[in-house]
Amino acid sequence: MKLVGKLLARFRKEAGLTQTELAQAAGVQEDTIASVEQGRRSLVPDLAETIDDLLDTKGALATAVDNMPEVDLIPLWAEDYIDMEQDALALSWYDNQVIPGLLQTKAYAEAVFRNRIPVYSQEEIETHTATRLQRQQILDRMKPPTTSIVIWEPVLMMRLTSDEDHREQLRHLYAMAQLPGVCLQVLPLDSRVHAGLNGPFTLLETPDHQHVAYTETQRGSQLISDRNEVSILAQKYAMLRAQALSPVETLRLLARLLGET
């Protein structure tokens, strides 16, 4: 329910509507919209279809409702991480496989989900993509999290999309890297040191200053709260930042890849 509610809130805001305005257009009470967005009430199929029509979301909400009537599309521990991510004070993210979700364009996110094995249906791809884009709104908060991201250079070279969409993704990275509170660094391919060979991970600091970590593997993922394990990943991340290009050098690399220098 929480994921559907967050999707609804994102779509409503992108349409420039208040909860009251959407409720009036859909013929329901304002509290109904508020409760769905807060994850306190399920979005019924008929209302999902009505709102899809009003917001021109091409059936995304109805698809989400059909596929998550009882069990969410993602495990509860992953939903816990996403909830914490929405209010995080700080995020530190290392990835050596794909561009981090918070920095993906719509075309890139769709390509990531389209390459999933076993394959997703088109409806599932659209739902997962919408959820991923909705998560990115944390960078638009009035007080966004302090965000540090290290990417291994081969990720920038991988072409999951068309040439133009690939360039658009690089342009998006260049723009995002210049946002206040965002620090993007690339670990170059020719580096002889690499502290992240065991795979991607994310470190997160909550509003009450708890520190947790999140890791993903081929067949599962894990939310980590054990202090010793979080400390080990924090040490890895500190080393990765030292081994990577500086933020300024990273911008120069992106500019070269875009042919602007």
Secondary structure, 3 states (H helix, E strand, C coil): CHHHHHHHHHHHHHCCCCHHHHHHHHCCCHHHHHHHHCCCCCCCHHHHHHHHHHHCCCCHHHHHHHHCCCCCCCCHHHHHHHHHHHHCCEEEEEECCCCCHHHCCHHHHHHHHHCCCCCCCHHHHHHHHHHHHHHHHHHHCCCCCEEEEEEECHHHHCCCCCHHHHHHHHHHHHHHCCCCCEEEEEECCCCCCCCCCCCCEEEEECCCCCEEEEEEECCEEEEECCHHHHHHHHHHHHHHHHHCCCHHHHHHHHHHHCCCC
